[in-house]
Amino acid sequence: MSRVLDLVASRWKTFVVLAVLLPAALTAAGSTVLQRTQASVGLWAQAAPSAPQGGASQGSESPAQAQADTITQVIPTTAFAEALRQAMDRAHIGADASERNQLAAAAAPQFRASSAGSHLVLLTYPCDVPSTCVAVLGAAVEAYNQQAAKLRATEIGQIRTALGGQLDDAQNVLVQAENAVATYVAQHPGETPSSASTDPQMDLLVGQLAAAKQQVVSVQGKLSDLQVAAASRAAQGTLTTLDPPHMSRRAVIGDGGIFQAAIILVACLALAAAYLVVLWRLDDTARDPRVLERRLHVPLLVTIPRFSAMRRF
């Protein structure tokens, strides 16, 4: 242990450079040369992205968090990538179609959505060129709103189809109930629906007719409510740009500056340790008279210490 401490003390300047100055210099160089521009946009979520009828409950989740989760799920899809490419075409981002395709393919995995309050969603995107960052982020907002509108339209269409089927069934049941009452009246002259209180069979048929009419009215009411809810959801479900796309900060590649600094520090410490091992293997200094006796194979009478600086490696 003393031998190691002597080696470190004799070359302390070198170890300071390897363990302190070199990591600091590499980290600073990385944050300066390898930095990327990060753009962000603030979006206002009026309501959680759910279906107007029969949608899954969002529980205690805020509209912003629900929207951020939905954005995270929509972004990796092929449909979003195509919508993003089309939005970039309309905004004339990139030199040509090939560059836009490359930008759209590379951008999707780098978008990050997070909630910054109950209704505020932050969408960020890191890239190398500030103007490109801002433009691509604006196209991404447009593409997401288009995809969200398509999802809402699909959900509403599915619900409308289901309710339409229920309405057809209810109307068929109503027609059958009306025919049953008409047939019974024809077979029993003098009987009318108003005589149901004295005729059990007529009472049964009239009850079935009333239930069929109520079911038709109920389904028609659901269809009307769906139309109103769809219009309201379309207005509330679209993300409104509260804070336009802008450069928010500059970050080290991958937005992991602390992690990369830790890697650089560990690598430099390993280099310093390797340098120490090399010094230890090459050091032939005798720190005890008995070591000299074993090397020279002669008795040692006296030693004269050397106080000058040790020979450098």
Secondary structure, 3 states (H helix, E strand, C coil): CHHHHHHHHHCHHHHHHHHHHHHHHHHHHHHHHCEEEEEEEEEECCCCCCCCCCCCCCCCCCHHHHHHHHHHHHCCCHHHHHHHHHHHHHHCCCCCHHHHHHHHHHHHHHCEEEECCCCEEEEEEEECCHHHHHHHHHHHHHHHHHHHHHHHHHHHHHHHHHHHHHHHHHHHHHHHHHHHHHHHHHHCCCCCHHHHHCCHHHHHHHHHHHHHHHHHHHHHHHHHHHHHHHHHHHHHHCCEEEEEEEEEEEEEHHHCHHHHHHHHHHHHHHHHHHHHHHHHHHCCCCCCHHHHHHHHCCCCCCCCCCCCCCCCC
